[in-house]
Amino acid sequence: MILSICPNPSIDCTIELDSLNVGMLNRIDSKVETYSGKALNVAMGVARLGEESFTTGFMFDDQGKLFEHVLDREGVKYKFIYNKGRARVNYKIIDKRSMLTEINDKGETVTKEKQAELIDLVREISPNFKIAVMSGSLPKGVSPEFYGDVLSAVPSNVKVIVDTERENMLSAIDKRQIYMVKPNLREFEKFTGASISSIDDIVKASKKYLDMGVQNVLVSLGSEGAVLTDGVDSYYCKSASVAVNSTVGAGDCMVAAVCVGLIKGVPMHELLKMSVAAGTAAVTTSGTNLFYFDKYKEIYAKITSRKI
């Protein structure tokens, strides 16, 4: 079973319009609200790929049952630390060119007591899992050190995957060995300080993560695919050409596929192929919908990974 830890769930409001005109009237073509958060997306992606999935993290009183209803529908088990108030609302604005503009809320403050409860819960349940994923931002009142505090409660024999912004990532790496990180290209450049113009540049710059103890670096490149390296072997897989409806959640689906591949024990090049297939399948769906398994299988059959 695969554990995902979601510190900051969100209601994602995806708005589609013809074009985004700043400072002018904009008319909405469609609007969809979904109950998610990066690690919750991972949990649901794992379930859609046929593996047992369990999620935990912070949840909020006002809409918590709506999140739980979605997870029940997806077949994901859960246990949350509940807080007063409402979950944050993130706005994803998509125009006809599939350009995405995001406006993310911070949400309610989480107290030190609730933070300690989540760390204790992770310490209690994580020995039952082979893989633990922690991803996403942190709510108000929670410092970047919380990432490291949570993950240091996970046993050393559990593979940990992290997908988050730089300060949270540094905390995680400082306090625990990380099996894999999954930055996108913007996050990768910010963390490494490198200017990337080629796949070889990515492999070279990944050394910054690897020198800090990270075992594997998976860099997502949008429509160009992804690169996976462990410092010894490196692979590149290009995405299939598909109609893009929304890129929201694609990276989370990549992480979900990696988790499933690790459970199945597939080799490194296959792991990369699975992740790119899931991420590519995700962009074919509208709003923050995840990939459909049939589309994942279709794309998986079309793509190949090659050694760099």
MOCOR-V208074 format. One record per pair of residues at least 12 apart in sequence whose C-alpha atoms are under 7 Angstrom apart, sorted by the first residue. I is the first residue (numbers start at 1). J is the second residue. D is the distance in whole Angstrom. If there is no record, write none. Layout:
[[I | J | D] [I | J | D]]
This chain:
[[1 | 51 | 7] [1 | 52 | 5] [1 | 53 | 6] [1 | 129 | 5] [1 | 130 | 7] [2 | 52 | 6] [2 | 53 | 5] [2 | 54 | 6] [2 | 129 | 6] [2 | 130 | 6] [2 | 131 | 5] [2 | 132 | 6] [3 | 53 | 6] [3 | 54 | 5] [3 | 55 | 6] [3 | 129 | 6] [3 | 131 | 6] [3 | 132 | 5] [3 | 133 | 6] [4 | 39 | 6] [4 | 42 | 7] [4 | 43 | 6] [4 | 54 | 6] [4 | 55 | 5] [4 | 56 | 6] [4 | 132 | 6] [4 | 133 | 5] [4 | 134 | 6] [5 | 39 | 6] [5 | 55 | 6] [5 | 56 | 5] [5 | 57 | 5] [5 | 133 | 6] [5 | 134 | 5] [5 | 135 | 7] [6 | 37 | 7] [6 | 38 | 7] [6 | 39 | 5] [6 | 40 | 6] [6 | 56 | 6] [6 | 57 | 5] [6 | 58 | 7] [6 | 134 | 6] [6 | 135 | 6] [6 | 136 | 7] [7 | 57 | 5] [7 | 58 | 5] [7 | 137 | 7] [7 | 138 | 6] [8 | 37 | 7] [8 | 58 | 6] [8 | 136 | 7] [8 | 137 | 6] [8 | 138 | 5] [8 | 139 | 6] [9 | 36 | 6] [9 | 37 | 4] [9 | 59 | 7] [9 | 87 | 6] [10 | 35 | 6] [10 | 36 | 5] [10 | 37 | 5] [10 | 87 | 6] [10 | 88 | 5] [10 | 89 | 6] [10 | 90 | 7] [11 | 33 | 7] [11 | 34 | 6] [11 | 35 | 5] [11 | 36 | 6] [11 | 87 | 7] [11 | 88 | 6] [11 | 89 | 5] [11 | 90 | 6] [12 | 33 | 6] [12 | 34 | 5] [12 | 35 | 6] [12 | 36 | 7] [12 | 89 | 6] [12 | 90 | 5] [12 | 91 | 6] [13 | 31 | 7] [13 | 32 | 6] [13 | 33 | 4] [13 | 34 | 7] [13 | 89 | 7] [13 | 90 | 6] [13 | 91 | 5] [13 | 92 | 6] [14 | 31 | 6] [14 | 32 | 5] [14 | 33 | 6] [14 | 91 | 6] [14 | 92 | 5] [14 | 93 | 6] [14 | 287 | 5] [15 | 28 | 7] [15 | 30 | 6] [15 | 31 | 5] [15 | 32 | 7] [15 | 92 | 6] [15 | 93 | 5] [15 | 94 | 6] [16 | 28 | 6] [16 | 29 | 6] [16 | 30 | 5] [16 | 31 | 6] [16 | 93 | 6] [16 | 94 | 5] [16 | 95 | 6] [17 | 29 | 5] [17 | 94 | 6] [17 | 95 | 5] [17 | 96 | 7] [18 | 95 | 5] [18 | 96 | 5] [19 | 95 | 5] [19 | 96 | 6] [20 | 95 | 6] [32 | 287 | 7] [34 | 288 | 7] [35 | 67 | 6] [38 | 135 | 6] [38 | 136 | 5] [38 | 252 | 6] [39 | 134 | 6] [39 | 135 | 5] [39 | 136 | 7] [40 | 55 | 7] [41 | 249 | 7] [41 | 252 | 6] [41 | 253 | 7] [42 | 252 | 5] [42 | 253 | 6] [42 | 255 | 6] [42 | 256 | 5] [43 | 55 | 6] [43 | 76 | 7] [43 | 256 | 7] [44 | 74 | 6] [44 | 76 | 6] [45 | 253 | 6] [45 | 256 | 5] [45 | 290 | 7] [46 | 256 | 5] [46 | 257 | 7] [46 | 260 | 6] [47 | 74 | 7] [47 | 75 | 7] [47 | 76 | 7] [48 | 293 | 6] [49 | 293 | 7] [51 | 260 | 7] [53 | 76 | 5] [53 | 77 | 6] [54 | 76 | 6] [54 | 77 | 5] [54 | 78 | 5] [55 | 77 | 6] [55 | 78 | 5] [55 | 79 | 7] [56 | 78 | 6] [56 | 79 | 5] [56 | 80 | 5] [57 | 80 | 5] [57 | 81 | 6] [57 | 118 | 7] [58 | 80 | 6] [58 | 81 | 5] [58 | 82 | 6] [59 | 80 | 6] [59 | 81 | 6] [59 | 82 | 5] [59 | 83 | 6] [60 | 82 | 5] [60 | 83 | 5] [60 | 84 | 6] [60 | 85 | 6] [60 | 86 | 5] [60 | 87 | 6] [61 | 82 | 6] [61 | 83 | 6] [61 | 84 | 5] [61 | 85 | 6] [61 | 86 | 7] [62 | 85 | 6] [62 | 86 | 5] [63 | 86 | 6] [63 | 87 | 7] [81 | 114 | 7] [81 | 118 | 6] [83 | 110 | 7] [85 | 108 | 6] [86 | 108 | 7] [87 | 107 | 6] [87 | 108 | 7] [88 | 105 | 5] [88 | 106 | 6] [88 | 107 | 4] [89 | 104 | 7] [89 | 105 | 6] [90 | 103 | 6] [90 | 104 | 4] [90 | 105 | 6] [91 | 103 | 5] [91 | 104 | 6] [98 | 244 | 7] [98 | 245 | 6] [98 | 246 | 7] [106 | 139 | 6] [106 | 140 | 6] [107 | 139 | 6] [107 | 140 | 7] [108 | 139 | 7] [108 | 140 | 6] [109 | 139 | 6] [109 | 140 | 4] [109 | 141 | 5] [110 | 139 | 7] [110 | 140 | 6] [110 | 141 | 6] [110 | 142 | 7] [111 | 141 | 7] [119 | 150 | 5] [119 | 153 | 7] [122 | 150 | 7] [122 | 153 | 6] [122 | 154 | 7] [123 | 153 | 5] [123 | 154 | 6] [126 | 154 | 6] [127 | 155 | 6] [129 | 158 | 7] [130 | 158 | 5] [130 | 159 | 6] [131 | 158 | 5] [131 | 159 | 5] [131 | 160 | 6] [131 | 259 | 7] [132 | 158 | 7] [132 | 159 | 6] [132 | 160 | 5] [132 | 161 | 6] [133 | 160 | 6] [133 | 161 | 5] [133 | 162 | 6] [134 | 161 | 7] [134 | 162 | 5] [134 | 163 | 7] [135 | 162 | 6] [135 | 163 | 5] [135 | 164 | 5] [136 | 163 | 6] [136 | 164 | 5] [137 | 164 | 6] [144 | 167 | 6] [144 | 168 | 5] [144 | 171 | 6] [145 | 168 | 7] [145 | 171 | 5] [147 | 168 | 6] [147 | 171 | 6] [147 | 172 | 5] [148 | 171 | 5] [148 | 172 | 4] [148 | 174 | 7] [148 | 175 | 5] [148 | 176 | 7] [151 | 172 | 7] [151 | 176 | 7] [152 | 175 | 6] [152 | 176 | 6] [159 | 179 | 6] [160 | 178 | 5] [160 | 179 | 5] [160 | 180 | 7] [161 | 178 | 6] [161 | 179 | 6] [161 | 180 | 5] [161 | 181 | 6] [162 | 180 | 6] [162 | 181 | 5] [162 | 182 | 7] [163 | 181 | 6] [163 | 182 | 5] [163 | 183 | 6] [165 | 187 | 7] [166 | 191 | 6] [177 | 213 | 6] [177 | 214 | 6] [178 | 213 | 7] [178 | 214 | 5] [178 | 215 | 6] [179 | 214 | 6] [179 | 215 | 5] [179 | 216 | 6] [180 | 214 | 6] [180 | 215 | 6] [180 | 216 | 5] [180 | 217 | 6] [181 | 216 | 7] [181 | 217 | 5] [181 | 218 | 6] [182 | 217 | 6] [182 | 218 | 5] [182 | 219 | 6] [183 | 218 | 7] [183 | 219 | 5] [183 | 220 | 6] [184 | 219 | 5] [184 | 220 | 5] [184 | 221 | 6] [185 | 219 | 6] [185 | 220 | 6] [185 | 221 | 6] [192 | 205 | 6] [192 | 208 | 6] [203 | 229 | 7] [207 | 231 | 7] [210 | 231 | 7] [215 | 230 | 6] [216 | 229 | 6] [216 | 230 | 4] [217 | 229 | 5] [217 | 230 | 6] [223 | 239 | 6] [224 | 238 | 5] [224 | 239 | 6] [225 | 237 | 6] [225 | 238 | 4] [225 | 239 | 4] [225 | 276 | 6] [226 | 238 | 7] [226 | 276 | 7] [228 | 272 | 6] [234 | 307 | 6] [234 | 308 | 5] [235 | 269 | 6] [235 | 305 | 6] [235 | 306 | 5] [235 | 307 | 4] [235 | 308 | 5] [236 | 305 | 5] [236 | 306 | 5] [236 | 307 | 6] [236 | 308 | 7] [237 | 272 | 7] [237 | 273 | 6] [237 | 304 | 6] [237 | 305 | 4] [237 | 306 | 6] [239 | 276 | 6] [239 | 280 | 6] [239 | 303 | 7] [240 | 299 | 7] [240 | 302 | 7] [240 | 303 | 6] [242 | 284 | 7] [243 | 284 | 6] [244 | 283 | 5] [244 | 284 | 5] [245 | 283 | 6] [245 | 284 | 5] [245 | 285 | 6] [245 | 286 | 5] [246 | 283 | 5] [246 | 284 | 7] [246 | 285 | 6] [246 | 286 | 5] [246 | 287 | 6] [247 | 283 | 5] [248 | 287 | 7] [248 | 288 | 5] [249 | 282 | 7] [249 | 288 | 6] [249 | 290 | 7] [250 | 279 | 4] [250 | 280 | 7] [250 | 282 | 5] [250 | 283 | 6] [251 | 279 | 6] [253 | 278 | 6] [253 | 279 | 5] [253 | 282 | 7] [254 | 275 | 4] [254 | 276 | 6] [254 | 278 | 5] [254 | 279 | 5] [255 | 275 | 7] [257 | 274 | 6] [257 | 275 | 5] [257 | 278 | 6] [258 | 271 | 6] [258 | 274 | 7] [258 | 275 | 6] [269 | 305 | 6] [272 | 305 | 7] [273 | 300 | 7] [273 | 304 | 6] [273 | 305 | 6] [274 | 300 | 7] [277 | 296 | 6] [277 | 299 | 6] [277 | 300 | 5] [278 | 291 | 7] [278 | 296 | 6] [281 | 295 | 6] [281 | 296 | 5] [281 | 299 | 7]]
